[in-house]
Amino acid sequence: MELCSNCNGSCCRAPNVEVTGYDILQIYKTLAIDPFLFLIVLPVEGQKLKDSRGKTPLFKFTDLDPEKYYKIILRSVPTAIFPENSSKCIFLLEWDPEKFGLEAPDGIIGRCGIYTIRPYTCRTFPTRLNDDLEPLMQDPYTMVRKSTDEHWQKPPYRLCPGPVDEKDYINFSEQYYKDLYAMHTETLFFLKIAEKWNQNPDVSDNFIGFIEKEYKNRLLPPEK
């Protein structure tokens, strides 16, 4: 969006970026690195587990707590630029503009280091599909200002310097449509993979090989 041209990358700091199997394999095969360098698993319990059923792909791993379900997200790492203790996506690149005699609205410049192969969660932000599968644009600025969660009020995580309006995204609407429906399709497929894996769960070291096999004969979305 136009609003993103001057940004400190807050959307790459605050949320947990959930990934599909397609996202995992695309990053893994493009960068040729161990997937668990950029992935972690988080336990999902209680009400969150109930709310996630049928919506978020959840997996069991026998080398972890075999009774728990886990979701797969991009790894977060500490950031050295913001003075307070904060974290960022492992793929977010940061610059302190003052070191180069430049200015930035938030005193920092942040850019995605894997932009062309970024996950669908990132591609579709801040849009979503409603219950009728209709695309909606959300306004991160307004959502954060209404939030009472102190986490979202910290400078590194405060999303967007101003409200999002039509001029910010009108030129990107077609791509949002494509990415939202592609994400929906990939999430449904990954839910089926999760169900199959959980029927006979294994250690996490065997997970990537499992999804590679499941995706082997699948017609994947075109690479960006």
DRENDREN-281444 format. One record per residue: residue in three letters; residue number from 1; x, y, z of N, C-alpha, C, O in turn. Coordinates in steps of 0.2 Angstrom, whole numbers, plus 2048, in hexadecimal, padded with zeros to 3 digits. Layout:
[site "Ala", NUM, [X, Y, Z], [X, Y, Z], [X, Y, Z], [X, Y, Z]]
...
***
This chain:
[site "Met", 1, [804, 7FA, 800], [800, 800, 800], [804, 806, 800], [80A, 806, 802]]
[site "Glu", 2, [802, 80C, 7FE], [805, 812, 7FE], [808, 814, 805], [80D, 817, 806]]
[site "Leu", 3, [803, 812, 80A], [805, 814, 811], [80B, 811, 813], [80E, 813, 818]]
[site "Cys", 4, [80D, 80B, 810], [813, 807, 812], [819, 80A, 810], [81F, 807, 812]]
[site "Ser", 5, [819, 80F, 80B], [820, 811, 809], [824, 814, 80E], [82A, 814, 80D]]
[site "Asn", 6, [822, 817, 813], [826, 819, 819], [823, 816, 81F], [81E, 818, 822]]
[site "Cys", 7, [827, 811, 821], [824, 80C, 826], [82A, 809, 82A], [82F, 808, 827]]
[site "Asn", 8, [829, 808, 831], [82E, 805, 835], [82D, 7FD, 835], [831, 7FA, 839]]
[site "Gly", 9, [828, 7FB, 831], [827, 7F4, 831], [824, 7F1, 837], [825, 7EB, 839]]
[site "Ser", 10, [81F, 7F5, 83A], [81C, 7F2, 840], [818, 7EC, 83F], [817, 7E8, 844]]
[site "Cys", 11, [815, 7EB, 839], [811, 7E5, 838], [816, 7DF, 838], [813, 7D9, 838]]
[site "Cys", 12, [81C, 7E0, 837], [821, 7DA, 837], [824, 7D9, 83E], [829, 7D6, 83F]]
[site "Arg", 13, [821, 7DD, 843], [823, 7DC, 84A], [81E, 7DA, 84F], [81F, 7D5, 853]]
[site "Ala", 14, [818, 7DC, 84E], [813, 7DB, 853], [80F, 7D4, 852], [80F, 7D0, 857]]
[site "Pro", 15, [80D, 7D2, 84C], [809, 7CC, 84C], [80D, 7C6, 84B], [813, 7C6, 849]]
[site "Asn", 16, [80A, 7C0, 84D], [80D, 7BA, 84B], [80B, 7B8, 844], [805, 7B8, 843]]
[site "Val", 17, [810, 7B7, 840], [80E, 7B6, 839], [80D, 7AE, 838], [812, 7AA, 838]]
[site "Glu", 18, [807, 7AC, 837], [806, 7A5, 836], [807, 7A4, 82E], [806, 7A8, 82A]]
[site "Val", 19, [809, 79D, 82D], [80B, 79C, 826], [808, 795, 824], [806, 791, 828]]
[site "Thr", 20, [807, 795, 81E], [804, 78F, 81B], [80A, 78A, 818], [810, 78C, 818]]
[site "Gly", 21, [809, 784, 816], [80E, 780, 814], [811, 783, 80E], [817, 782, 80D]]
[site "Tyr", 22, [80D, 786, 809], [810, 789, 803], [815, 78F, 805], [81A, 78F, 802]]
[site "Asp", 23, [813, 793, 80A], [818, 798, 80D], [81F, 795, 80F], [824, 797, 80D]]
[site "Ile", 24, [81E, 790, 813], [824, 78C, 816], [828, 78A, 810], [82E, 78B, 810]]
[site "Leu", 25, [825, 786, 80C], [82A, 783, 806], [82D, 788, 802], [832, 787, 7FF]]
[site "Gln", 26, [829, 78E, 800], [82B, 793, 7FC], [832, 796, 7FF], [837, 797, 7FB]]
[site "Ile", 27, [831, 798, 805], [837, 79B, 809], [83D, 796, 809], [842, 798, 808]]
[site "Tyr", 28, [83B, 790, 80B], [840, 78B, 80C], [844, 789, 806], [84A, 789, 806]]
[site "Lys", 29, [840, 789, 800], [844, 787, 7FA], [847, 78D, 7F7], [84C, 78C, 7F3]]
[site "Thr", 30, [845, 793, 7F8], [848, 799, 7F5], [84E, 79A, 7F9], [853, 79C, 7F6]]
[site "Leu", 31, [84E, 79A, 7FF], [854, 79C, 803], [859, 796, 805], [85F, 797, 807]]
[site "Ala", 32, [856, 790, 804], [85A, 78A, 805], [85D, 78A, 80C], [863, 789, 80D]]
[site "Ile", 33, [859, 78B, 811], [85B, 78B, 818], [857, 787, 81C], [851, 785, 81A]]
[site "Asp", 34, [859, 784, 822], [855, 780, 826], [84E, 784, 828], [84F, 78A, 82B]]
[site "Pro", 35, [848, 781, 827], [842, 785, 828], [841, 787, 82F], [83E, 78C, 831]]
[site "Phe", 36, [844, 783, 834], [843, 785, 83B], [848, 78A, 83D], [849, 78C, 843]]
[site "Leu", 37, [84C, 78D, 838], [850, 793, 839], [84B, 799, 839], [84C, 79E, 83D]]
[site "Phe", 38, [846, 799, 835], [841, 79E, 834], [83A, 79C, 837], [835, 7A1, 837]]
[site "Leu", 39, [839, 796, 83A], [832, 794, 83C], [833, 793, 844], [838, 790, 846]]
[site "Ile", 40, [82D, 794, 847], [82D, 791, 84E], [825, 78E, 84F], [821, 790, 84A]]
[site "Val", 41, [824, 78A, 854], [81E, 788, 855], [81B, 78B, 85C], [81F, 78B, 861]]
[site "Leu", 42, [815, 78D, 85C], [812, 78F, 862], [80C, 78B, 864], [808, 789, 860]]
[site "Pro", 43, [80C, 789, 86B], [806, 785, 86D], [800, 78A, 86D], [800, 78F, 86F]]
[site "Val", 44, [7FA, 786, 86B], [7F4, 78A, 86B], [7F0, 786, 870], [7EE, 780, 86F]]
[site "Glu", 45, [7ED, 789, 875], [7E9, 786, 87B], [7E3, 78A, 87D], [7E2, 78F, 87A]]
[site "Gly", 46, [7DF, 787, 881], [7D9, 78A, 884], [7D4, 78D, 87E], [7D3, 789, 879]]
[site "Gln", 47, [7D2, 793, 87F], [7CD, 796, 87B], [7D0, 797, 874], [7CC, 796, 86F]]
[site "Lys", 48, [7D6, 799, 874], [7D9, 79A, 86D], [7D9, 793, 869], [7D8, 794, 863]]
[site "Leu", 49, [7DA, 78E, 86C], [7DA, 787, 869], [7D3, 786, 866], [7D2, 784, 860]]
[site "Lys", 50, [7CE, 787, 86A], [7C7, 787, 868], [7C5, 78B, 862], [7C2, 789, 85D]]
[site "Asp", 51, [7C8, 791, 862], [7C6, 796, 85D], [7CA, 795, 857], [7C8, 797, 851]]
[site "Ser", 52, [7D0, 791, 857], [7D4, 790, 851], [7D2, 789, 84E], [7D4, 788, 848]]
[site "Arg", 53, [7CE, 785, 851], [7CC, 77F, 84E], [7C8, 780, 847], [7C4, 784, 846]]
[site "Gly", 54, [7CB, 77D, 842], [7C8, 77E, 83B], [7CA, 784, 837], [7C8, 785, 832]]
[site "Lys", 55, [7CE, 788, 83B], [7D0, 78F, 838], [7D8, 78F, 837], [7DA, 792, 832]]
[site "Thr", 56, [7DB, 78D, 83C], [7E2, 78D, 83C], [7E5, 786, 83C], [7E4, 782, 840]]
[site "Pro", 57, [7EA, 785, 837], [7ED, 77E, 837], [7F1, 77D, 83E], [7F6, 781, 83F]]
[site "Leu", 58, [7F0, 778, 841], [7F3, 777, 848], [7F6, 770, 847], [7F3, 76B, 845]]
[site "Phe", 59, [7FC, 76F, 84A], [7FF, 769, 84A], [802, 766, 851], [803, 76A, 855]]
[site "Lys", 60, [802, 75F, 851], [805, 75C, 857], [80C, 75A, 855], [80D, 758, 84F]]
[site "Phe", 61, [811, 75A, 85A], [817, 758, 859], [819, 753, 85F], [819, 755, 864]]
[site "Thr", 62, [81C, 74D, 85D], [81D, 748, 862], [824, 74A, 866], [825, 747, 86C]]
[site "Asp", 63, [828, 74E, 864], [82E, 750, 867], [82C, 757, 86C], [831, 759, 86F]]
[site "Leu", 64, [826, 759, 86B], [824, 75F, 870], [81F, 75C, 875], [81F, 756, 876]]
[site "Asp", 65, [81B, 760, 877], [815, 75D, 87B], [810, 759, 877], [80D, 75D, 873]]
[site "Pro", 66, [810, 753, 877], [80C, 74F, 872], [804, 751, 873], [800, 74F, 86F]]
[site "Glu", 67, [802, 754, 878], [7FB, 755, 87A], [7F9, 75C, 877], [7F3, 75E, 877]]
[site "Lys", 68, [7FE, 760, 875], [7FC, 767, 873], [7FC, 768, 86B], [7FF, 764, 868]]
[site "Tyr", 69, [7F9, 76D, 869], [7F9, 76F, 862], [7FD, 775, 861], [7FD, 779, 866]]
[site "Tyr", 70, [800, 775, 85C], [805, 77B, 85A], [803, 77E, 854], [801, 77B, 84F]]
[site "Lys", 71, [804, 785, 853], [803, 788, 84D], [80A, 78A, 84B], [80F, 78B, 84F]]
[site "Ile", 72, [80B, 78B, 844], [812, 78D, 842], [812, 794, 83F], [80E, 796, 83C]]
[site "Ile", 73, [817, 797, 842], [818, 79F, 840], [81F, 7A0, 83E], [823, 79C, 840]]
[site "Leu", 74, [820, 7A6, 83B], [827, 7A8, 83A], [82A, 7AA, 841], [827, 7AD, 845]]
[site "Arg", 75, [830, 7A9, 841], [834, 7AA, 847], [835, 7B2, 848], [836, 7B6, 843]]
[site "Ser", 76, [835, 7B4, 84F], [837, 7BB, 850], [83D, 7BB, 854], [83F, 7B6, 857]]
[site "Val", 77, [841, 7C1, 853], [848, 7C1, 856], [848, 7C8, 859], [844, 7CD, 857]]
[site "Pro", 78, [84D, 7C9, 85D], [84D, 7D0, 860], [84F, 7D5, 85B], [853, 7D4, 856]]
[site "Thr", 79, [84D, 7DB, 85C], [84F, 7E1, 858], [854, 7E5, 85C], [852, 7E7, 862]]
[site "Ala", 80, [859, 7E8, 859], [85E, 7EC, 85D], [85D, 7F3, 85C], [860, 7F7, 85F]]
[site "Ile", 81, [859, 7F5, 857], [858, 7FC, 856], [854, 800, 85A], [855, 805, 85D]]
[site "Phe", 82, [84E, 7FD, 85C], [84A, 800, 861], [84D, 7FF, 868], [84F, 7FA, 869]]
[site "Pro", 83, [84D, 804, 86C], [850, 804, 872], [84D, 7FF, 877], [850, 7FD, 87B]]
[site "Glu", 84, [846, 7FF, 877], [843, 7FA, 87C], [843, 7F3, 879], [845, 7F2, 873]]
[site "Asn", 85, [842, 7EE, 87E], [842, 7E7, 87C], [83D, 7E5, 877], [837, 7E6, 879]]
[site "Ser", 86, [83E, 7E4, 871], [839, 7E2, 86C], [83C, 7DD, 867], [842, 7DC, 867]]
[site "Ser", 87, [837, 7DB, 863], [839, 7D5, 85E], [836, 7D7, 858], [832, 7DC, 857]]
[site "Lys", 88, [839, 7D3, 853], [837, 7D4, 84C], [837, 7CE, 848], [83A, 7C9, 84A]]
[site "Cys", 89, [833, 7CD, 842], [834, 7C8, 83E], [83B, 7C7, 83C], [83F, 7CB, 83B]]
[site "Ile", 90, [83D, 7C0, 83C], [844, 7BF, 83A], [846, 7C1, 833], [84C, 7C2, 832]]
[site "Phe", 91, [841, 7C3, 82F], [843, 7C5, 828], [842, 7CD, 827], [843, 7CF, 822]]
[site "Leu", 92, [840, 7D0, 82D], [840, 7D8, 82C], [847, 7DB, 82C], [84B, 7D9, 831]]
[site "Leu", 93, [848, 7DF, 827], [84F, 7E2, 827], [84E, 7E9, 82A], [848, 7EC, 829]]
[site "Glu", 94, [852, 7EC, 82E], [852, 7F2, 831], [858, 7F7, 830], [85D, 7F4, 82F]]
[site "Trp", 95, [856, 7FD, 82F], [85C, 802, 82F], [85A, 808, 834], [854, 80A, 834]]
[site "Asp", 96, [85F, 80B, 836], [85F, 811, 83A], [860, 817, 836], [866, 818, 834]]
[site "Pro", 97, [85B, 81A, 833], [85D, 820, 82E], [862, 825, 830], [865, 828, 82C]]
[site "Glu", 98, [862, 826, 837], [866, 82C, 839], [86E, 82A, 838], [872, 82F, 837]]
[site "Lys", 99, [86F, 824, 837], [876, 822, 836], [878, 824, 82F], [87E, 824, 82D]]
[site "Phe", 100, [873, 825, 82B], [874, 827, 824], [872, 82E, 822], [872, 830, 81C]]
[site "Gly", 101, [871, 832, 827], [86F, 839, 826], [868, 839, 823], [866, 83E, 820]]
[site "Leu", 102, [863, 834, 825], [85D, 834, 822], [857, 835, 827], [859, 834, 82D]]
[site "Glu", 103, [851, 836, 825], [84C, 836, 82A], [846, 831, 828], [846, 82F, 823]]
[site "Ala", 104, [843, 82F, 82E], [83D, 82A, 82D], [838, 82C, 832], [83A, 82E, 838]]
[site "Pro", 105, [832, 82B, 831], [82C, 82D, 835], [82D, 82A, 83C], [82C, 82E, 841]]
[site "Asp", 106, [82F, 824, 83D], [830, 821, 843], [837, 820, 845], [838, 81C, 84A]]
[site "Gly", 107, [83B, 823, 842], [842, 823, 844], [846, 81C, 842], [84B, 81A, 844]]
[site "Ile", 108, [842, 818, 83D], [845, 812, 83B], [842, 810, 835], [83C, 812, 833]]
[site "Ile", 109, [846, 80C, 831], [843, 80A, 82A], [843, 802, 82B], [848, 7FF, 82C]]
[site "Gly", 110, [83E, 7FF, 829], [83D, 7F8, 829], [83A, 7F5, 823], [835, 7F8, 820]]
[site "Arg", 111, [83D, 7F0, 820], [83B, 7ED, 81A], [83C, 7E5, 81A], [840, 7E3, 81D]]
[site "Cys", 112, [837, 7E2, 816], [837, 7DB, 816], [83D, 7D8, 812], [83E, 7DB, 80C]]
[site "Gly", 113, [841, 7D4, 815], [846, 7D1, 812], [845, 7CB, 80D], [849, 7C9, 809]]
[site "Ile", 114, [83E, 7C9, 80D], [83C, 7C3, 808], [836, 7C6, 805], [831, 7C2, 804]]
[site "Tyr", 115, [835, 7CC, 803], [82F, 7CF, 801], [82C, 7CB, 7FB], [826, 7CA, 7FB]]
[site "Thr", 116, [830, 7C8, 7F6], [82D, 7C5, 7F0], [82A, 7BE, 7F2], [826, 7BB, 7EF]]
[site "Ile", 117, [82C, 7BB, 7F8], [82A, 7B5, 7FA], [827, 7B5, 801], [827, 7B0, 804]]
[site "Arg", 118, [825, 7BB, 803], [822, 7BB, 80A], [81B, 7B7, 80A], [818, 7B6, 805]]
[site "Pro", 119, [81A, 7B5, 810], [814, 7B1, 811], [80D, 7B4, 810], [80D, 7BB, 80F]]
[site "Tyr", 120, [808, 7B0, 80F], [802, 7B3, 80D], [7FF, 7B8, 812], [7FB, 7BD, 811]]
[site "Thr", 121, [800, 7B6, 819], [7FE, 7BA, 81E], [801, 7C1, 81D], [7FD, 7C6, 81F]]
[site "Cys", 122, [807, 7C2, 81B], [80A, 7C9, 81A], [807, 7CC, 814], [806, 7D2, 813]]
[site "Arg", 123, [806, 7C8, 80E], [803, 7CB, 808], [7FD, 7CD, 809], [7FB, 7D2, 805]]
[site "Thr", 124, [7F8, 7CB, 80D], [7F1, 7CD, 80D], [7F0, 7D2, 813], [7EB, 7D5, 813]]
[site "Phe", 125, [7F5, 7D3, 817], [7F4, 7D8, 81D], [7F4, 7DF, 819], [7F7, 7E1, 815]]
[site "Pro", 126, [7EF, 7E3, 81C], [7EA, 7E2, 821], [7E3, 7E0, 81F], [7DE, 7E3, 821]]
[site "Thr", 127, [7E2, 7DC, 81A], [7DC, 7DA, 818], [7DA, 7D3, 81A], [7DE, 7D0, 81D]]
[site "Arg", 128, [7D4, 7D1, 81A], [7D1, 7CB, 81C], [7CB, 7C9, 818], [7C8, 7CD, 815]]
[site "Leu", 129, [7C9, 7C3, 818], [7C3, 7C0, 815], [7BE, 7C0, 81B], [7BF, 7BD, 820]]
[site "Asn", 130, [7B8, 7C2, 81A], [7B3, 7C1, 81F], [7B0, 7BA, 81F], [7B2, 7B6, 81B]]
[site "Asp", 131, [7AA, 7B9, 823], [7A7, 7B2, 823], [7A4, 7B0, 81C], [7A3, 7AA, 81B]]
[site "Asp", 132, [7A3, 7B5, 818], [7A0, 7B4, 812], [7A5, 7B4, 80C], [7A4, 7B4, 806]]
[site "Leu", 133, [7AB, 7B4, 80E], [7B1, 7B4, 80A], [7B1, 7BA, 805], [7B4, 7BA, 800]]
[site "Glu", 134, [7AF, 7C0, 808], [7B0, 7C6, 805], [7B6, 7CA, 808], [7B7, 7CA, 80E]]
[site "Pro", 135, [7BA, 7CD, 803], [7C0, 7D0, 805], [7BF, 7D7, 809], [7BA, 7DB, 807]]
[site "Leu", 136, [7C2, 7D8, 80F], [7C1, 7DE, 813], [7C8, 7E1, 814], [7CD, 7DE, 816]]
[site "Met", 137, [7C8, 7E8, 814], [7CE, 7EB, 816], [7CD, 7EE, 81D], [7C8, 7F1, 81E]]
[site "Gln", 138, [7D2, 7EC, 821], [7D2, 7EE, 828], [7D7, 7F4, 829], [7DB, 7F5, 825]]
[site "Asp", 139, [7D6, 7F8, 82E], [7DA, 7FE, 82F], [7DE, 7FD, 835], [7DC, 7FD, 83B]]
[site "Pro", 140, [7E4, 7FB, 835], [7E9, 7F9, 83A], [7E9, 7FF, 83F], [7EA, 7FE, 845]]
[site "Tyr", 141, [7EA, 805, 83D], [7EA, 80B, 841], [7E5, 80C, 846], [7E6, 80D, 84C]]
[site "Thr", 142, [7DE, 80B, 843], [7D9, 80B, 848], [7D8, 805, 84D], [7D7, 806, 852]]
[site "Met", 143, [7DA, 7FF, 84A], [7DA, 7FA, 84F], [7DE, 7FA, 854], [7DD, 7F9, 85A]]
[site "Val", 144, [7E4, 7FD, 853], [7E9, 7FE, 858], [7E7, 803, 85D], [7E8, 802, 863]]
[site "Arg", 145, [7E5, 809, 85B], [7E3, 80E, 85F], [7DD, 80C, 864], [7DC, 80F, 869]]
[site "Lys", 146, [7D9, 808, 862], [7D3, 805, 866], [7D5, 800, 86B], [7D2, 7FF, 870]]
[site "Ser", 147, [7DB, 7FD, 869], [7DD, 7F7, 86E], [7E0, 7FA, 875], [7E2, 7FF, 875]]
[site "Thr", 148, [7DE, 7F6, 87A], [7E0, 7F8, 880], [7E7, 7F4, 882], [7E9, 7F4, 888]]
[site "Asp", 149, [7E9, 7F0, 87E], [7EF, 7EB, 87F], [7F5, 7F0, 87F], [7F7, 7F3, 87A]]
[site "Glu", 150, [7F9, 7F0, 884], [7FF, 7F4, 885], [804, 7F2, 87F], [808, 7F6, 87D]]
[site "His", 151, [804, 7EC, 87E], [809, 7E9, 879], [808, 7ED, 872], [80E, 7EF, 86F]]
[site "Trp", 152, [802, 7EE, 870], [801, 7F2, 86A], [803, 7F9, 86A], [803, 7FC, 865]]
[site "Gln", 153, [803, 7FC, 870], [805, 803, 870], [80C, 805, 870], [80E, 80B, 870]]
[site "Lys", 154, [810, 800, 871], [818, 801, 871], [81A, 803, 86A], [817, 801, 865]]
[site "Pro", 155, [81E, 808, 869], [820, 80B, 863], [822, 806, 85E], [820, 806, 858]]
[site "Pro", 156, [826, 800, 85F], [828, 7FC, 85A], [822, 7F8, 857], [822, 7F6, 851]]
[site "Tyr", 157, [81C, 7F8, 85B], [816, 7F3, 858], [810, 7F8, 856], [80B, 7F5, 854]]
[site "Arg", 158, [811, 7FE, 857], [80B, 802, 855], [80A, 803, 84E], [80E, 806, 84A]]
[site "Leu", 159, [805, 7FF, 84B], [804, 7FF, 844], [801, 805, 841], [7FC, 808, 843]]
[site "Cys", 160, [805, 807, 83C], [803, 80C, 837], [802, 813, 83A], [800, 814, 840]]
[site "Pro", 161, [805, 818, 837], [806, 81F, 83A], [7FF, 823, 839], [7FE, 828, 83C]]
[site "Gly", 162, [7FA, 820, 835], [7F4, 823, 834], [7EF, 81E, 831], [7F1, 819, 82F]]
[site "Pro", 163, [7E9, 820, 831], [7E3, 81C, 82E], [7E4, 81A, 827], [7E7, 81E, 823]]
[site "Val", 164, [7E2, 814, 826], [7E2, 811, 81F], [7DC, 813, 81B], [7D6, 812, 81E]]
[site "Asp", 165, [7DC, 816, 815], [7D6, 818, 812], [7D7, 815, 80A], [7DC, 813, 809]]
[site "Glu", 166, [7D2, 816, 806], [7D2, 813, 800], [7D8, 815, 7FB], [7DA, 811, 7F8]]
[site "Lys", 167, [7DA, 81B, 7FC], [7E0, 81D, 7F8], [7E6, 819, 7F9], [7EB, 819, 7F5]]
[site "Asp", 168, [7E7, 816, 7FF], [7ED, 813, 801], [7ED, 80C, 7FE], [7F2, 809, 7FD]]
[site "Tyr", 169, [7E7, 809, 7FC], [7E7, 802, 7FA], [7E3, 801, 7F3], [7E3, 7FB, 7F1]]
[site "Ile", 170, [7E0, 806, 7F0], [7DC, 805, 7EA], [7E0, 802, 7E5], [7DD, 7FE, 7E1]]
[site "Asn", 171, [7E6, 804, 7E4], [7EB, 801, 7DE], [7ED, 7FA, 7E0], [7F0, 7F7, 7DB]]
[site "Phe", 172, [7EC, 7F8, 7E6], [7EE, 7F1, 7E7], [7E8, 7EC, 7E9], [7E9, 7E6, 7EB]]
[site "Ser", 173, [7E2, 7EE, 7E7], [7DC, 7EA, 7E9], [7DC, 7E4, 7E5], [7DA, 7DE, 7E8]]
[site "Glu", 174, [7DE, 7E4, 7DF], [7DE, 7DE, 7DB], [7E2, 7D8, 7DE], [7E1, 7D2, 7DE]]
[site "Gln", 175, [7E8, 7DB, 7E0], [7ED, 7D6, 7E3], [7EB, 7D3, 7E9], [7EC, 7CD, 7EB]]
[site "Tyr", 176, [7E8, 7D8, 7ED], [7E5, 7D5, 7F4], [7E0, 7D0, 7F3], [7E0, 7CB, 7F6]]
[site "Tyr", 177, [7DC, 7D1, 7EE], [7D7, 7CC, 7EC], [7DA, 7C5, 7EB], [7D8, 7C0, 7EE]]
[site "Lys", 178, [7DF, 7C5, 7E6], [7E2, 7BF, 7E4], [7E6, 7BC, 7EA], [7E5, 7B5, 7EB]]
[site "Asp", 179, [7E9, 7BF, 7EE], [7ED, 7BD, 7F4], [7E8, 7BA, 7F9], [7EA, 7B5, 7FC]]
[site "Leu", 180, [7E3, 7BD, 7FB], [7DE, 7BB, 800], [7DB, 7B4, 7FE], [7DA, 7B0, 802]]
[site "Tyr", 181, [7D9, 7B4, 7F8], [7D6, 7AD, 7F6], [7DB, 7A8, 7F5], [7DA, 7A2, 7F6]]
[site "Ala", 182, [7E1, 7A9, 7F3], [7E7, 7A5, 7F3], [7E8, 7A2, 7FA], [7E9, 79C, 7FB]]
[site "Met", 183, [7E8, 7A7, 7FF], [7EA, 7A5, 806], [7E4, 7A1, 808], [7E5, 79C, 80C]]
[site "His", 184, [7DE, 7A2, 807], [7D8, 79E, 809], [7D9, 797, 807], [7D8, 792, 80A]]
[site "Thr", 185, [7DB, 796, 800], [7DB, 790, 7FD], [7E1, 78C, 801], [7E0, 786, 802]]
[site "Glu", 186, [7E7, 78F, 801], [7ED, 78C, 804], [7EB, 78A, 80C], [7EE, 785, 80E]]
[site "Thr", 187, [7E8, 78E, 80F], [7E6, 78D, 816], [7E2, 787, 817], [7E3, 783, 81B]]
[site "Leu", 188, [7DD, 786, 812], [7D8, 780, 812], [7DD, 77A, 811], [7DB, 775, 814]]
[site "Phe", 189, [7E1, 77A, 80C], [7E5, 775, 80B], [7EA, 773, 811], [7EB, 76D, 812]]
[site "Phe", 190, [7ED, 778, 814], [7F1, 777, 81A], [7ED, 774, 820], [7F0, 770, 824]]
[site "Leu", 191, [7E7, 776, 820], [7E3, 773, 825], [7E2, 76B, 824], [7E2, 767, 829]]
[site "Lys", 192, [7E1, 769, 81E], [7E1, 762, 81C], [7E8, 75E, 81E], [7E8, 759, 820]]
[site "Ile", 193, [7ED, 762, 81C], [7F4, 75F, 81E], [7F4, 75E, 825], [7F7, 759, 828]]
[site "Ala", 194, [7F2, 763, 829], [7F2, 763, 831], [7EE, 75D, 833], [7F1, 759, 838]]
[site "Glu", 195, [7E9, 75C, 830], [7E4, 756, 833], [7E8, 750, 831], [7E8, 74B, 835]]
[site "Lys", 196, [7EB, 74F, 82B], [7EE, 749, 829], [7F4, 748, 82E], [7F5, 742, 830]]
[site "Trp", 197, [7F8, 74D, 82F], [7FE, 74C, 834], [7FC, 74A, 83B], [7FF, 746, 83E]]
[site "Asn", 198, [7F7, 74D, 83D], [7F5, 74C, 844], [7F2, 745, 845], [7F1, 743, 84B]]
[site "Gln", 199, [7F0, 742, 840], [7EE, 73B, 840], [7F3, 736, 842], [7F2, 731, 846]]
[site "Asn", 200, [7F9, 738, 841], [7FF, 734, 842], [805, 739, 843], [80A, 739, 83F]]
[site "Pro", 201, [805, 73D, 849], [80A, 742, 849], [811, 740, 84A], [812, 73A, 84C]]
[site "Asp", 202, [816, 744, 848], [81D, 742, 848], [821, 747, 84C], [81E, 74C, 84E]]
[site "Val", 203, [828, 746, 84C], [82C, 74B, 84F], [82D, 751, 84A], [82C, 750, 844]]
[site "Ser", 204, [82E, 757, 84C], [82E, 75D, 848], [833, 75D, 843], [833, 760, 83D]]
[site "Asp", 205, [839, 759, 844], [83E, 759, 83F], [83C, 755, 838], [83F, 756, 833]]
[site "Asn", 206, [836, 752, 839], [833, 74E, 833], [82E, 752, 82F], [82B, 750, 82A]]
[site "Phe", 207, [82C, 758, 832], [826, 75C, 830], [827, 75E, 829], [823, 75E, 825]]
[site "Ile", 208, [82D, 761, 827], [82E, 764, 821], [82E, 75F, 81B], [82B, 760, 816]]
[site "Gly", 209, [831, 759, 81D], [831, 754, 818], [82A, 752, 816], [828, 750, 811]]
[site "Phe", 210, [826, 752, 81C], [81F, 750, 81B], [81B, 755, 816], [817, 753, 812]]
[site "Ile", 211, [81C, 75B, 818], [818, 760, 813], [81B, 760, 80C], [817, 762, 808]]
[site "Glu", 212, [821, 75F, 80B], [824, 75F, 805], [820, 759, 801], [81F, 75A, 7FB]]
[site "Lys", 213, [81F, 754, 804], [81C, 74E, 801], [815, 750, 7FF], [812, 74E, 7FA]]
[site "Glu", 214, [811, 753, 804], [80A, 755, 803], [809, 75A, 7FD], [804, 75A, 7FA]]
[site "Tyr", 215, [80E, 75E, 7FC], [80E, 764, 7F7], [811, 761, 7F1], [811, 765, 7EC]]
[site "Lys", 216, [814, 75C, 7F0], [818, 759, 7EA], [814, 75A, 7E4], [816, 75C, 7DF]]
[site "Asn", 217, [80D, 757, 7E4], [809, 757, 7DE], [804, 75D, 7DE], [7FF, 75C, 7DA]]
[site "Arg", 218, [805, 762, 7E3], [800, 767, 7E3], [801, 76D, 7DE], [807, 76E, 7DE]]
[site "Leu", 219, [7FD, 76F, 7DB], [7FE, 775, 7D6], [7FE, 77B, 7DB], [7F9, 77D, 7DD]]
[site "Leu", 220, [804, 77E, 7DC], [805, 783, 7E0], [803, 78A, 7DD], [804, 78A, 7D7]]
[site "Pro", 221, [802, 78F, 7E1], [801, 796, 7DE], [807, 798, 7DB], [80D, 796, 7DD]]
[site "Pro", 222, [807, 79C, 7D6], [80D, 79F, 7D2], [811, 7A3, 7D7], [80F, 7A6, 7DB]]
[site "Glu", 223, [818, 7A2, 7D6], [81C, 7A6, 7DB], [81C, 7AD, 7D9], [81B, 7AF, 7D3]]
[site "Lys", 224, [81C, 7B2, 7DE], [81C, 7B9, 7DD], [822, 7BC, 7DA], [822, 7C2, 7D9]]
***
